[in-house]
Amino acid sequence: MKEDLLLEYLKTMCPGRERIQKSTQLERALHISGNELRRLIHRLRKRGIPVASSRDGYFYAVTAGEVYSTIRQLKRMASGLEAAIHGLEDALERFGPANKDGGGSP
């Protein structure tokens, strides 16, 4: 399973922030696409696996601080997504009831 392959790779090749690898490096090493890598990372994190990240790439967290830093980064991303959703909901109000179903133009 690719999830387990990624986990083993991260544990052995990328333990700690000092061994971080860019997503392109991981994609090449594991022969997967960027979308698949992100999907696998998401699944591992949901299982409680401490896959950490920064703007520089991904790594297997070996300290609580590395996990906490990733949590802060993800919360900022979630906040940004919430703001975008709110903005789009505001924009939707300007379309009026007749156009909310996706038909017609503004």
Buried (B, 14 or more C-beta within 10 A) or exposed (E): EBBEBBBEBBBEBBEEBEBBBEBEBBBEEBEBEEEBBBBBBEBBBEEEBBBBBEEEBBBBBBEEEBBEBBEEBEEEEEEEEEEEEEEEEEEEEEBEEEEEEEEEEE
